[in-house]
Amino acid sequence: MPLSMKCIALRNRFLQQCLLVAAPAVIVSVAAFCQTTPSAGAPKYDRQTEMKTKGIVEEINVLTVGSRKDFTELVLKSGDDKLHIYVCPKPFQDEMGINFIKGDELAVTGSKVKQEASEIILAREMVKGTDTLMFRDDKGKPVWDERTGK
C-alpha cells in the first residue's frame, strides 16, 4: 500500500475514534441544555394551601427568588405575627404602577408555602384600599411574563 493511502487510513481511523469519544459528550451536553427545569429555589404556588389574611406593611424588600434578583417581598404585621408576602417582580410592579409604603393596610389571598426553613405567602390577589391587585390567575400562574418580569 502506498504511503499516501496509509496516511488516509490512519486519518480515517483517528477521526472515527474522535467521533466515538466526542459524540456522546455532545449528546449529553445538548440534552442537559434543552431540559426545562424550574428555577432552582423558586417556590411554587399550591392551590391546596391557599389562604386569606390581613395586615399592615412593616417592611418592603427586594429579594432574589429563583433566577430573579428583583422580586418584591412585603413583611406584614398581622396581630403578633410577621408574614412574608412574595408579591411579584419589580419590573411588573413598576409597569402596573403599583406602589407599597410602610403602613399600607392590605388583604392578601395567596398560597402559604415553605421556602427553606420559613413559611412565605405567594400573593395571588391583594386588596389595597379600594383597589384589587391581581398577581396570579385562578390556578396560581403568574400574570407577568416570567422571562422578562413584566
C-alpha positions in Angstrom: 0.0 0.0 0.0 1.5 3.4 -1.0 2.3 5.8 1.8 -0.5 8.3 0.9 -3.0 5.5 1.3 -1.6 4.6 4.7 -1.9 8.3 5.8 -5.5 8.4 4.7 -6.3 5.2 6.5 -4.7 6.4 9.7 -6.5 9.8 9.4 -9.9 8.0 8.9 -9.2 5.8 12.0 -8.2 8.8 14.0 -11.5 10.7 13.0 -13.6 7.6 13.9 -12.0 7.4 17.4 -12.5 11.1 17.9 -16.2 10.8 16.9 -16.7 7.8 19.3 -15.4 9.9 22.2 -16.9 13.3 21.2 -20.4 12.2 20.1 -21.7 11.0 23.5 -20.3 14.2 25.2 -22.1 16.4 22.7 -25.4 14.4 23.0 -25.3 14.6 26.9 -24.5 18.4 26.7 -27.3 19.1 24.3 -29.8 17.0 26.4 -28.8 18.9 29.6 -29.1 22.3 27.9 -32.5 21.5 26.5 -34.1 20.4 29.7 -36.8 22.7 31.0 -36.3 22.5 34.8 -37.9 25.1 37.0 -35.7 27.8 38.5 -33.7 26.4 41.4 -35.2 27.5 44.7 -38.2 29.2 43.2 -41.3 28.4 45.3 -44.4 27.0 43.5 -47.9 28.2 44.1 -50.1 25.5 45.7 -53.9 25.9 45.5 -54.2 23.4 48.4 -52.6 25.8 50.8 -54.4 29.0 49.6 -55.5 31.3 52.5 -56.5 34.8 53.2 -55.0 37.3 55.7 -54.9 41.0 56.5 -52.1 43.1 57.9 -50.1 46.3 57.9 -47.0 46.7 55.7 -44.0 46.9 58.0 -41.1 46.3 55.5 -40.6 46.4 51.7 -37.7 44.3 50.4 -36.3 43.3 47.0 -35.1 39.7 47.0 -33.6 37.1 44.8 -36.2 34.4 44.1 -35.1 31.5 41.8 -33.4 33.2 38.9 -35.0 36.6 39.6 -32.9 39.2 41.5 -35.7 41.8 41.7 -38.7 40.2 43.5 -40.8 42.3 45.8 -41.4 41.0 49.3 -43.7 42.7 51.9 -43.4 41.9 55.6 -46.9 42.3 57.0 -47.7 42.7 60.7 -50.8 40.7 61.4 -51.6 40.6 65.1 -48.5 39.3 66.8 -47.3 37.6 63.6 -45.0 38.9 60.8 -45.9 37.4 57.4 -43.6 37.3 54.5 -45.5 38.0 51.3 -43.8 37.4 48.0 -45.6 39.7 45.5 -44.1 39.9 42.0 -41.0 41.0 40.1 -40.2 44.8 40.5 -40.5 45.4 36.7 -44.1 44.2 36.7 -44.9 46.2 39.8 -43.4 49.4 38.2 -45.1 48.8 34.8 -48.5 48.4 36.6 -47.9 51.5 38.7 -48.3 49.6 42.0 -46.7 51.2 45.0 -46.4 50.0 48.5 -45.4 52.1 51.6 -45.0 51.2 55.2 -48.3 51.5 57.0 -50.4 50.3 54.0 -53.3 48.1 55.1 -53.6 45.0 52.8 -55.9 42.0 52.5 -54.0 39.2 50.8 -55.1 35.9 49.2 -52.2 33.6 48.5 -50.5 30.2 48.9 -48.7 29.5 52.1 -45.6 27.5 51.2 -42.2 26.5 52.7 -39.2 28.4 51.5 -36.0 26.9 53.1 -36.7 27.0 56.8 -39.6 29.5 56.9 -43.1 29.9 55.6 -44.0 32.5 53.0 -47.1 33.5 51.2 -47.1 33.8 47.4 -49.6 36.5 46.7 -52.3 35.8 44.1 -54.5 38.8 44.9 -54.3 41.8 47.2 -56.8 44.5 48.2 -55.3 47.8 48.9 -57.9 50.5 49.8 -60.4 50.3 47.0 -58.0 48.6 44.5 -57.9 44.9 43.9 -54.4 43.9 42.6 -54.1 40.6 40.7 -50.6 38.9 40.6 -51.7 35.3 39.6 -54.6 33.7 37.8 -57.1 31.4 39.5 -54.7 28.4 39.1 -51.8 30.4 40.6 -49.9 31.0 37.4 -48.1 34.4 37.4 -49.8 37.1 35.2 -46.4 38.7 34.5 -44.1 37.3 31.8 -41.7 35.0 33.7 -38.9 35.7 31.2 -38.9 39.5 31.4 -40.6 40.0 34.7 -43.1 42.5 33.2 
